Amino acid sequence: MTTDKLKYKRPYITLSAASSLDGYISTINGDSRLSNSKDWSRVHELRSKSDAIIVGSGTIRIDDSKLTIDEKYFQKKPMEHPIRVVVSSKGNIPLNARVITYKSDIPTFIAITSQCSKDQKLKLEKSGCKVIKCGKGPLVNLQQLLHILKTEYSIHNVMLEGGSRLNGEMLHQKLIDEVHLAIAPVICGKGVPFFTLPKTISSFAESPFFKIIRSERINDMVFLKIIIQYKQRDIT
Ligand SMILES: NC(=O)c1ccc[n+]([C@@H]2O[C@H](COP(=O)([O-])OP(=O)(O)OC[C@H]3O[C@@H](n4cnc5c(N)ncnc54)[C@H](OP(=O)(O)O)[C@@H]3O)[C@@H](O)[C@H]2O)c1
């Protein structure tokens, strides 16, 4: 597929996350329980407005996320769960992961590369997953994946739910439009950062501008609604 600007299409992408006050989305031991119950409602409401949820394989391996919606939060009629999409270059997802086994009538797509063995691809398909090959690797070609989701599956709104490395790659490739961030009143000193970027930013002039368009309290947390502008921040 060409990623020519004129031909390349992608859905609108909203990154949703909860972080500690010092900018981590999990401790190094894998504790990511940062949201309070009201914030969980926000997460489920956003899921219910999305056509698909995308996560990295690391999040599935560590959190074993189900990526479904509690029925009381449904915003869309008829009630429909978003498609679940996991990116994993070699299809390295446990076959008993809840994203595959829980409510198996909800479609789960696994985006892989040519580096995934035929045997593993077959195992994923036999477990009920739709497997989509996106590039040669080493990582899943995200632009190609998003183009396929938009043009072949009519997916217009995607919720990106982490983790750190996928957030970083998506941001680096300018594929995130909006961020919904809930900040919890805790710290961990050293943990899993909100973004693991493929290239370190040495000057804030290189950072995208996170334009905060709304801020509010969610009980003991602070919620920020942000539009990402891929341009330098103006501090005059
Ligand atoms: N607080 C929150 O809101 C929140 C939300 C979600 C996750 N988390 C936390 O985030 C942590 C997991 O983050 P993580 O960075 O380890 O893993 P991740 O971002 O979930 O997944 C990264 C993995 O996805 C695969 N991948 C394939 N193509 C990729 C591409 N183009 N770009 C990026 N990744 C690609 C790679 O593994 P393969 O070898 O399989 O290709 C890569 O190592 C967990 O601790 C979880 O609790 C927190």
The ligand as an SDF file (V2000), in Angstrom:
LIG
                    3D

 48 52  0  0  0  0  0  0  0  0999 V2000
   -2.7600    3.7180   32.7150 N   0  0  0  0  0  0  0  0  0  0  0  0
   -3.1940    3.4950   31.4800 C   0  0  0  0  0  0  0  0  0  0  0  0
   -4.0340    4.2480   30.9710 O   0  0  0  0  0  0  0  0  0  0  0  0
   -2.6560    2.3310   30.6950 C   0  0  0  0  0  0  0  0  0  0  0  0
   -3.3180    1.9440   29.5310 C   0  0  0  0  0  0  0  0  0  0  0  0
   -2.7770    0.8790   28.7990 C   0  0  0  0  0  0  0  0  0  0  0  0
   -1.6140    0.2560   29.2060 C   0  0  0  0  0  0  0  0  0  0  0  0
   -0.9970    0.6640   30.3380 N   0  0  0  0  0  0  0  0  0  0  0  0
    0.2520    0.0250   30.7740 C   0  0  0  0  0  0  0  0  0  0  0  0
    1.1980    0.0620   29.7100 O   0  0  0  0  0  0  0  0  0  0  0  0
    2.1050   -1.0210   29.8870 C   0  0  0  0  0  0  0  0  0  0  0  0
    2.3400   -1.6970   28.5560 C   0  0  0  0  0  0  0  0  0  0  0  0
    3.0140   -0.7940   27.6980 O   0  0  0  0  0  0  0  0  0  0  0  0
    4.1870   -1.3330   26.7570 P   0  0  0  0  0  0  0  0  0  0  0  0
    4.8810   -0.1580   26.2050 O   0  0  0  0  0  0  0  0  0  0  0  0
    4.9690   -2.3640   27.5060 O   0  0  0  0  0  0  0  0  0  0  0  0
    3.4120   -2.1660   25.6440 O   0  0  0  0  0  0  0  0  0  0  0  0
    2.3580   -1.7560   24.4980 P   0  0  0  0  0  0  0  0  0  0  0  0
    2.6120   -0.3780   24.0180 O   0  0  0  0  0  0  0  0  0  0  0  0
    1.0020   -2.1210   24.9790 O   0  0  0  0  0  0  0  0  0  0  0  0
    2.7270   -2.8150   23.3590 O   0  0  0  0  0  0  0  0  0  0  0  0
    3.9540   -2.6620   22.6680 C   0  0  0  0  0  0  0  0  0  0  0  0
    4.1800   -3.9000   21.8260 C   0  0  0  0  0  0  0  0  0  0  0  0
    3.2830   -3.9090   20.7110 O   0  0  0  0  0  0  0  0  0  0  0  0
    3.9330   -4.5490   19.6260 C   0  0  0  0  0  0  0  0  0  0  0  0
    3.9400   -3.6770   18.4440 N   0  0  0  0  0  0  0  0  0  0  0  0
    3.8210   -4.1260   17.1700 C   0  0  0  0  0  0  0  0  0  0  0  0
    3.8800   -3.1310   16.3070 N   0  0  0  0  0  0  0  0  0  0  0  0
    4.0260   -1.9930   17.0200 C   0  0  0  0  0  0  0  0  0  0  0  0
    4.1690   -0.6300   16.6310 C   0  0  0  0  0  0  0  0  0  0  0  0
    4.1320   -0.2370   15.3480 N   0  0  0  0  0  0  0  0  0  0  0  0
    4.3540    0.2820   17.6030 N   0  0  0  0  0  0  0  0  0  0  0  0
    4.3850   -0.0920   18.9070 C   0  0  0  0  0  0  0  0  0  0  0  0
    4.2500   -1.3750   19.3230 N   0  0  0  0  0  0  0  0  0  0  0  0
    4.0760   -2.3290   18.3790 C   0  0  0  0  0  0  0  0  0  0  0  0
    5.3550   -4.8620   20.0650 C   0  0  0  0  0  0  0  0  0  0  0  0
    5.3880   -6.2010   20.5770 O   0  0  0  0  0  0  0  0  0  0  0  0
    5.4370   -7.4920   19.6290 P   0  0  0  0  0  0  0  0  0  0  0  0
    6.7370   -8.1390   19.9450 O   0  0  0  0  0  0  0  0  0  0  0  0
    4.2600   -8.3280   20.0420 O   0  0  0  0  0  0  0  0  0  0  0  0
    5.3580   -7.0150   18.2280 O   0  0  0  0  0  0  0  0  0  0  0  0
    5.5750   -3.9010   21.2110 C   0  0  0  0  0  0  0  0  0  0  0  0
    6.5420   -4.3150   22.1300 O   0  0  0  0  0  0  0  0  0  0  0  0
    1.4770   -1.9570   30.9170 C   0  0  0  0  0  0  0  0  0  0  0  0
    2.1840   -1.8390   32.1400 O   0  0  0  0  0  0  0  0  0  0  0  0
    0.0740   -1.4270   31.0840 C   0  0  0  0  0  0  0  0  0  0  0  0
   -0.4110   -1.6110   32.3960 O   0  0  0  0  0  0  0  0  0  0  0  0
   -1.4970    1.6860   31.1070 C   0  0  0  0  0  0  0  0  0  0  0  0
  1  2  1  0
  2  3  2  0
  2  4  1  0
  4  5  1  0
  4 48  2  0
  5  6  2  0
  6  7  1  0
  7  8  2  0
  8  9  1  0
  8 48  1  0
  9 10  1  0
  9 46  1  0
 10 11  1  0
 11 12  1  0
 11 44  1  0
 12 13  1  0
 13 14  1  0
 14 15  2  0
 14 16  1  0
 14 17  1  0
 17 18  1  0
 18 19  2  0
 18 20  1  0
 18 21  1  0
 21 22  1  0
 22 23  1  0
 23 24  1  0
 23 42  1  0
 24 25  1  0
 25 26  1  0
 25 36  1  0
 26 27  1  0
 26 35  1  0
 27 28  2  0
 28 29  1  0
 29 30  1  0
 29 35  2  0
 30 31  1  0
 30 32  2  0
 32 33  1  0
 33 34  2  0
 34 35  1  0
 36 37  1  0
 36 42  1  0
 37 38  1  0
 38 39  2  0
 38 40  1  0
 38 41  1  0
 42 43  1  0
 44 45  1  0
 44 46  1  0
 46 47  1  0
M  CHG  2   8   1  16  -1
M  END
$$$$
